[in-house]
Amino acid sequence: MRIIPAIDIIDGKCVRLSKGDYETKKIYNENPLEVAKAFEDHGIQHLHLVDLDGAKSKHIVNYKILDLIASRTSLQIDFGGGLKTDEDLKIAFESGAQQITGGSIAVKHPEIFENWIAAYGSEKIILGADCNDTKIAISGWQEESELEVKSFIDDYNKKGISYVICTDISKDGMLEGPSVELYKDILNTTPEIHLIASGGITTLDDLETLLEIGCEGAIIGKAIYENRISLNDLMKFID
């Protein structure tokens, strides 16, 4: 299972939110590159970089930080937040993203997202399936749709999606454990997808559980920043 630390960016700084609420913002480091380098120094190979300013603004904002981390580390970066147009996507890839994550765009403008899948391939485009009480949430989690998460993922799998990041918003940043039953249900419905769990991961036991149920990756945020899981501990999961 891939271990994927998260860096969320607001105003160029490394922050974390609770349940996606911007009012709960906590700054952990004013230098995201420093954080990324610490991950790399401990054998981490992947990074989930989220442009929270972009998610709120509905267009890419923090591409210079993406470019800085991509050019100064060897981390394989998936980038999300505010990617709404072909130009946003072009900027993200030209700034060093290996993959991009699209959530709101897949709900509001599926024709654009499907064109991205066709143009870039399933290895480059990740479906962001963030949900609140099984309903897909969009626009930086500020809006809830009527789409059910399992059918949303299954429909996009039929359209060519292979990688899915699923965050249970009620768990995100709360350090109370991940939504194991939700992930089991998703994998039972669409077993062929590469499911990346996100939200609530707090302990090494959580990671072991996600590995056992078949998750392809796990995104870890606040547990690292709050020293619930050390980077040294994560080395046992890294090849």
C-alpha positions in Angstrom: 0.0 0.0 0.0 1.3 3.4 -1.0 1.9 5.9 1.9 0.9 9.4 0.8 1.4 12.3 3.2 -0.7 15.4 2.5 0.3 19.0 2.3 -2.6 21.4 2.2 -1.8 25.0 1.1 -3.4 28.3 2.1 -1.5 31.5 1.5 1.6 29.6 0.6 1.7 27.8 4.1 1.2 24.2 5.2 -2.1 24.0 7.0 -4.7 21.5 8.2 -8.4 21.9 8.5 -11.0 19.9 10.5 -13.9 18.5 8.4 -13.0 20.9 5.6 -13.9 24.0 7.6 -11.7 26.9 6.6 -12.4 28.5 10.0 -10.5 25.7 11.7 -7.3 26.4 9.8 -4.1 25.6 11.7 -0.7 26.5 10.3 1.9 23.8 10.8 4.8 25.2 8.7 5.3 28.3 6.6 7.6 26.5 4.3 5.9 23.6 2.4 9.2 22.7 0.7 10.8 22.0 4.1 7.9 19.6 4.9 8.2 17.9 1.6 11.9 17.4 2.0 11.4 15.9 5.4 9.0 13.3 3.9 11.5 12.6 1.2 14.3 12.1 3.7 12.3 9.4 5.4 11.9 7.4 2.2 8.4 8.7 1.2 7.9 8.6 -2.5 4.5 10.1 -2.9 2.8 13.4 -2.0 -0.8 14.6 -2.0 -0.7 18.4 -2.5 -4.0 20.3 -2.1 -4.5 23.9 -3.2 -7.1 25.0 -0.7 -7.0 28.6 -2.1 -7.7 27.1 -5.5 -10.6 25.0 -4.2 -12.2 28.2 -2.8 -11.3 30.4 -5.8 -12.4 27.7 -8.4 -9.1 28.0 -10.3 -5.5 26.9 -9.7 -3.7 29.3 -7.3 -0.7 27.7 -5.7 1.0 26.2 -8.8 4.3 27.9 -7.9 4.5 25.8 -4.7 3.8 22.7 -6.8 6.6 23.7 -9.1 9.0 24.4 -6.2 8.4 21.0 -4.6 8.5 19.1 -7.9 11.7 20.7 -8.9 13.5 20.4 -5.6 12.4 16.8 -4.6 11.8 13.5 -6.3 8.4 13.1 -4.8 5.6 11.8 -7.1 2.9 14.5 -6.6 -0.8 14.3 -7.1 -2.3 17.8 -7.1 -5.8 18.9 -6.5 -7.9 21.9 -5.7 -9.6 24.3 -8.0 -8.8 22.5 -11.3 -11.7 23.6 -13.5 -10.4 24.2 -17.0 -8.1 22.7 -19.5 -5.7 25.6 -18.8 -5.7 24.8 -15.0 -4.8 21.2 -15.9 -2.1 22.3 -18.3 -0.6 24.5 -15.6 -0.7 21.7 -13.0 1.1 19.2 -15.3 3.6 21.8 -16.5 4.4 22.7 -12.8 5.3 19.1 -12.1 2.2 17.2 -11.1 2.4 13.5 -11.9 -1.3 13.1 -11.4 -4.2 15.5 -10.8 -7.3 14.9 -8.7 -10.7 16.2 -9.9 -13.7 16.3 -7.7 -16.1 19.2 -8.3 -15.4 19.2 -12.0 -16.4 15.5 -12.2 -19.8 16.4 -10.7 -20.5 19.8 -12.3 -18.9 19.4 -15.7 -18.6 15.7 -16.4 -18.0 16.2 -20.1 -14.8 18.2 -19.3 -13.6 15.6 -16.8 -14.3 12.7 -19.2 -12.3 14.6 -21.9 -9.4 14.8 -19.4 -9.6 11.0 -18.9 -9.5 10.4 -22.6 -6.7 12.9 -23.3 -4.3 12.1 -20.4 -5.3 8.5 -19.5 -6.4 6.7 -16.3 -2.8 6.8 -14.8 -2.8 10.6 -14.8 -6.4 11.5 -13.7 -7.7 10.6 -10.2 -11.3 10.9 -9.3 -11.9 12.8 -6.0 -14.9 11.2 -4.4 -15.2 13.2 -1.1 -18.4 12.5 0.7 -20.5 13.5 3.7 -22.9 10.8 4.9 -22.4 8.9 1.6 -23.3 12.0 -0.5 -20.6 13.5 -2.7 -19.5 17.0 -1.6 -17.9 19.6 -3.9 -16.4 23.1 -4.1 -13.9 22.6 -1.3 -16.6 20.6 0.6 -18.8 23.7 0.8 -21.6 22.1 -1.2 -23.3 18.7 -1.0 -24.7 17.0 -4.1 -27.4 14.3 -4.4 -24.9 11.8 -5.8 -24.2 8.6 -3.8 -20.5 7.9 -3.4 -20.6 4.2 -4.5 -22.6 4.8 -7.7 -20.5 7.9 -8.5 -17.3 5.9 -8.3 -18.8 2.9 -10.2 -20.1 5.1 -13.0 -16.7 6.8 -13.5 -14.9 3.4 -13.3 -17.0 2.5 -16.4 -15.8 5.7 -18.0 -12.2 4.8 -17.6 -11.2 5.9 -14.1 -8.8 3.6 -12.3 -7.6 5.7 -9.3 -10.0 7.1 -6.7 -9.3 9.2 -3.6 -12.2 8.9 -1.1 -12.4 11.2 1.9 -15.2 10.9 4.5 -15.4 14.5 5.4 -16.8 13.7 8.9 -13.6 12.0 9.7 -11.1 14.4 8.1 -8.8 16.0 10.6 -10.6 14.5 13.5 -8.0 11.8 14.4 -10.7 9.3 15.1 -9.9 6.6 12.6 -10.9 6.1 8.9 -14.2 5.0 7.4 -13.3 1.4 7.0 -16.9 0.2 6.4 -17.3 2.8 3.7 -14.2 1.7 1.9 -15.2 -2.0 2.2 -18.5 -1.1 0.6 -16.8 0.8 -2.3 -14.4 -2.1 -2.9 -17.2 -4.6 -2.9 -19.1 -2.5 -5.4 -16.1 -1.7 -7.7 -13.3 -4.1 -6.7 -11.1 -3.3 -9.7 -10.4 0.4 -8.7 -7.3 1.6 -7.0 -8.9 3.0 -3.9 -6.9 5.6 -1.9 -8.3 6.2 1.6 -8.2 9.7 3.1 -9.5 11.1 6.3 -9.2 10.1 10.0 -6.1 7.9 9.8 -4.5 8.2 13.2 -2.5 5.1 14.1 -0.4 2.4 12.4 -3.2 0.0 13.2 -5.4 2.1 10.9 -2.9 1.6 8.1 -2.8 -2.1 8.7 -6.6 -2.3 8.5 -6.7 -0.3 5.3 -4.0 -2.6 3.8 -6.0 -5.7 4.8 -9.3 -4.5 3.2 -7.5 -3.8 -0.1 -6.9 0.0 -0.3 -4.1 0.8 -2.8 -3.0 3.9 -0.9 -3.5 5.9 2.2 -3.3 9.7 2.6 -2.1 10.8 6.0 -2.3 14.4 7.2 -2.9 15.6 10.7 -1.7 12.4 12.3 1.8 13.2 11.0 1.7 16.9 12.0 0.3 16.1 15.5 3.0 13.4 16.0 0.4 10.6 16.3 2.3 8.7 13.5 6.0 9.4 13.1 7.8 9.4 9.8 10.1 6.7 11.2 7.1 4.5 11.9 5.9 4.9 8.3 9.2 3.4 7.0 7.9 -0.1 7.6 5.3 0.4 5.0 7.7 1.7 2.4 9.5 -0.6 0.0 
